[in-house]
Amino acid sequence: MSVAVVTGGASGIGLATVREFVSASHFVHVIDIDEKALEACQSEFGSQSVVTHCKDVSELQTWKDLSQVIGGELDVLVHNALFVKVQDISEQEYAHWRRHFDVMLDSVFFSVQMLRNALKDSHGSLVLVSSVHSGIGLPGHSAYAAVKGGLISLGRQLAVEFGPEIRVNTVIPGPIMTQVWQDVDQTGITKTIESTVLKRMGTPADVAAAIAFLSSGKAAYITGAELVIDGGWSIGKSSS
């Protein structure tokens, strides 16, 4: 049975990715800090398919512990853990600024140091989850955009450093209906939908399907790729 690790795997895109992997007969280690969501995740899949870890991905000890648990067996690593604090950069506390980097970039640094050999031995796959914010400016997202842009650059770099044994790819989701949209009113959601070419919000399953593909043997000749999953949000404009 193939082994996968999914960070931020207890909800949203992460949970949808776990579902994809379980359906493909992977055994999945799910890392998240939301204890209740992890309990629901464990209940949904059972101990034969999933084991949950209530840990902070930004801490080196998390990855040291996981390295011991997996015992050198790892086929897929998906970095999906998220932190976002929407705020004007001139008003943002440094702790919030720093937390973006800790959760979404430092976690990758720690994980590849601890798990690279396991991925190399299996000729495995690493998938990073970026965002369309990496390439398009929206108010209040300076820290988030900086980190998501960094993930794209890092993905290219790691693909070169880790090839040919490890494939590294990045997905770039657009407006996906996850918990981060809970505070957006219907007017804002409708405006976003109208800004897409496909005229709908994306679902976590839309992104998870792409992650599963990039992680599979069907993508055996794909590395260093950046796959946009946004329903055409980033290419469509209503101006004349």
N, C-alpha and C positions, 0 to 999 in steps of 0.2 A: 504494500500500500504506500502510495506517495505521501509525503509529509509537506504541509504548507503552514506558514505563519502569516497571520493577518493582523495588523495593528489597527486599532479603532474598529475592531471587528464585531462589536456587540450591537451596532445599529447602522442605519443608513447604507451607504455604499459598501462599508465593511461587512455588514451582516449579509447583504445580497451576494457578496463575493464568497463568503463562507458557504452559503447555500449552493452556489455554483460548484465549489470545490467538493463539497460533500456529495453532490449528485454525480461527480466524476470520480468518486471513490478515493478522494484524498482524506487523510487524517489531518485535522486542522487544529493548530494552537491559536487561540483567540486572545489577543492582548487588549485590554481596555481598562479605564479607571472607573467606569460606571458599574458598580457592583450589582445593582438590580437588573440592568440590561444583560449583564453576563449570566446571571441566574436564569433569565428567560432564554438566553441563547443555549445554555447547557441543557435546559429542559427540552428545547425544541429538537436538538440533535442527538442527545444521549452521549454517554461516555465512550461508545464504540467508534464515534466519528469525530468528536470534539473534546478538547480540554481547554478550560478557560483560565486566564491568568489576570488577576486584578492587580495590575502593576502600571507604573508610569514609564512610558517609552523613552522619556528624556533622561532616565537614570541609567548609568552604565551597569549598575548591579542587576537591573532587569535583564539585560542581555547576557550577562555572565550566568545568571541563574537559568535562563532559557537554553543557553549553550549546553549546560549540564543536563538539562531535562531531555533535549532532543538527542543527545549522545552521538552527534556527528551525522545524523540522518535528516536531511532537509532538501526538498526539491523546489519549493517556491517560497519566496518572501515578498509580501505585499505591504508597502508602507502607505497606510491610509489614515493614520491618526491625525486628528485635526485640532487646532486651536485658532479661533478668530475673535478678535475684539474690534468691532467697527468703531473707529474714532479718528477724528482729525489728528494728524501726527503731532501738531503743536500742543495738543492737550493730552496725548497718550502718556501714561505712566511707563517708565522704563521697564518695570516688571512685566507689564503686558507686552510691550515690544519684544523683550527678551524671550518671553514664553513662546511666541510664534516660532522663533528659531530653535528653542530647546525641543519642542514637540515634533516639529516637522523636518528639521535639518540635522540637529545633533543626534536624533534617534537613528538616522541613517548611518551617520559616522560610527556610532557605537555598534550598530548591528552588523555592519560589514566587517568590522574588526573582529567580532566574536564569531560570526557565522560564515565568513567567506569560504573557509576550507570545506565546510559541509556542503555548501552550494557548488563549489568547484568539483568535489568528488562525485556529485550526482549530475554534473553538467546542467545545473539548475537555472532558474529564472528569477530575476528581481524586477518587480514592477513598482514604480513610484507614481503616486497620485498627485498631480499638480492641479492647475485650475486655469480657466481663461483669464482670470485676474492677472496672470503672469504677463499677459501681452496687451491688456486693455485697461486704461486708467478709470477707476471709479472712486468717488469721494469716500474717505474713511477707511481705505483698504491698503494703506502704504506698507505696513508690516507684512500683512498677508500676501500682498502682491510680490514683495521682495523675496519672501521665502519660496513662494510657488515658482517664481522665475529661477531662483537658485536650484530648485529641484530639477528643472528641465536641463540646466547646464550640468548639474551633477550627474544626471542620468546619462548624458552623452559621454562625459568623462569616464564614468564607471564602465560603460559599455566597452570603451577602448582599453581600459586598464584590466578588466576582468575577462575579456575575450581571449581565446575562443571558448573557454570552458563555461562561462556564465553569460547568459543573455540578459541585457538590461534595457528596459523600455519604460516609457512614461505615458500615462494617459492624462488628458487635459479636459476634465469635465466642465461643462457650462452650467446653465440653470437646471439643477437636479433637485427634485422635491424631497429634501431631507429636513432634519430638525432645524437647520440653520435658517430655514424660511419661515419658522413659526411666528416670528415677530414682524413679518412683512404682510401688510394688509392686502385685501383682494385687488385693490386698484393697482398696487405695485406688481402683483403676480400677473394680472391681466396685461399690464404694460410689457412685462418681460416675455410673456407668451407671444405677444404681437411682434416682438423683436426677433423671434426665431423664424427660420424659414419653414420649419415643420409645424409651426403654430401649436406647440404644446410644451409643457414642462417635461424634462427628462425624468426618468425614474432611476432609483438605485440599480435596478436590474439591468438597465441599459448600459451602465458603466461596468457592472460586474461581468456582463457577457464579454466585453472587450478585454477586461483583465484576464478572464479565464482563457480567452483565445491566445493572448500574448504569452500566457504561462504554459500553454500546451505545445505538444509536438507539431501541431498544425502551423505554428509560427516559428518553426525551427530555423528559418533563415532570416529572421527579423531581430535586429538588435540596434539599439541607439535610436529607435523610432519614437516619434511624438504624435500620439493619436488623439485628435480633438473629438470630443463627444459632446456636442452642444446644440444639436438640432439646427445648425446653421446660424446660431446667435451671433457669432463673431464675424460672419461674412455678409450678413444681410443688413442693408441700410434703407431707410424709407425716404431719404432726401432725393431730390431730383437733380 
